[in-house]
Amino acid sequence: MAQPVVIDTDILIDFGRDRKDAVQTMELLEKNYQLTTSVITAMELYSGCRSKRDIKKVEELIADLHIQLVSKSISERAFELMKKFRSSHGVEINDMLIVATAIETEAKMISKNQKHYQFLPDLDLLQYPLGGA
């Protein structure tokens, strides 16, 4: 089985909007990794829904992704990251749960918001966009 990659919310939103860099990145990820996202990302996507049509779009968007639930170890890691980096970097709860998902499942992570994550220890962050998109 391919190594998992946790895909951040921003990339999935752009992919759903057919943005070229996100589409190309997702195509490359699909060839090389097991596409994964955090349940936090899935819930963020649903929170933007205003209609049944929006819900259907989200369901189609995440249908082929492995949704990683928050476990005890993910919660503990997110809590430690929050305590360590909140005052120095202004990290947010959702972001730390998503990062902890990647770290605890030994997955790579990809996000458009490189500056939100590049300082975090133990995170294997892929550059965005992939492949010169």
C-alpha positions in Angstrom: 0.0 0.0 0.0 1.2 3.5 -0.8 2.2 5.9 1.9 -0.6 8.1 3.1 -0.7 11.9 2.5 -3.0 14.1 4.6 -4.6 16.7 2.3 -5.4 20.0 3.9 -8.8 21.8 3.5 -7.5 24.6 1.3 -6.3 22.2 -1.4 -9.6 20.3 -1.4 -11.6 23.5 -1.7 -9.5 24.6 -4.7 -9.7 21.1 -6.2 -13.5 21.3 -5.9 -13.4 24.7 -7.7 -11.2 23.2 -10.5 -8.2 25.4 -9.8 -5.4 24.2 -12.1 -2.6 24.0 -9.4 -4.9 22.0 -7.1 -6.1 19.6 -9.9 -2.5 18.9 -11.0 -1.4 18.4 -7.4 -4.2 16.0 -6.7 -3.5 14.0 -9.9 0.2 13.6 -8.8 -0.8 12.7 -5.2 -3.2 10.1 -6.5 -0.5 8.4 -8.5 2.0 8.3 -5.5 0.1 8.2 -2.2 -3.0 6.9 -0.4 -5.2 10.0 -0.3 -6.2 10.8 3.2 -7.8 13.7 5.0 -8.6 14.4 8.6 -12.2 14.2 9.8 -11.6 17.8 10.9 -11.1 18.7 7.2 -14.2 16.8 6.2 -16.2 18.7 8.9 -14.7 22.0 7.7 -15.9 21.3 4.2 -19.4 20.4 5.4 -19.5 23.6 7.5 -19.3 25.6 4.3 -22.4 24.0 2.9 -25.5 26.2 2.4 -27.7 23.8 0.4 -28.3 20.1 -0.5 -26.4 20.8 -3.7 -23.3 22.0 -1.6 -23.6 18.8 0.5 -23.6 16.6 -2.6 -20.5 18.4 -3.9 -18.6 17.8 -0.6 -19.7 14.1 -0.6 -18.4 13.7 -4.2 -15.2 15.5 -3.2 -14.3 13.3 -0.3 -15.8 10.0 -1.6 -12.4 8.6 -2.7 -10.5 9.8 0.3 -9.7 7.9 3.5 -11.1 9.9 6.4 -8.9 9.6 9.4 -10.8 9.9 12.7 -9.3 11.7 15.7 -7.8 9.1 18.1 -6.5 9.5 21.6 -2.9 9.7 20.3 -3.9 12.4 17.7 -5.7 14.4 20.4 -2.7 14.2 22.7 -0.3 15.3 20.0 -2.5 18.2 19.0 -2.8 19.3 22.6 1.0 19.3 23.0 1.5 21.2 19.7 -1.2 23.7 20.8 0.5 24.3 24.2 4.0 24.7 22.6 3.1 26.9 19.6 0.0 28.9 20.4 1.8 31.9 21.8 4.8 31.9 19.4 3.0 31.1 16.2 -0.7 31.6 16.8 -1.7 28.1 15.8 -5.3 27.2 15.6 -7.1 24.1 17.1 -8.3 22.7 13.8 -4.9 23.0 12.2 -3.2 21.3 15.1 -5.6 18.4 14.9 -5.0 18.0 11.2 -1.2 18.2 11.7 -1.4 15.7 14.5 -3.3 13.3 12.2 -0.4 13.4 9.8 2.3 13.0 12.4 0.6 10.2 14.4 -0.3 8.2 11.2 3.2 8.7 9.8 1.7 10.3 6.8 3.0 13.2 4.7 1.0 16.3 4.6 0.2 18.9 2.0 -1.2 22.4 2.3 -1.2 25.6 0.5 -0.5 27.3 3.8 3.1 26.3 4.1 3.9 29.0 6.7 1.2 27.6 9.0 3.1 24.3 9.3 6.7 24.5 8.2 8.0 25.2 11.7 6.4 22.1 13.3 8.7 19.3 14.3 8.0 15.7 13.1 5.8 16.9 10.3 6.7 15.7 6.8 5.3 18.6 4.8 5.2 18.4 1.0 5.7 21.6 -1.0 2.7 23.1 -2.8 2.0 23.0 -5.6 3.5 19.6 -6.6 5.2 19.1 -10.0 5.5 22.8 -10.9 1.8 23.1 -11.2 
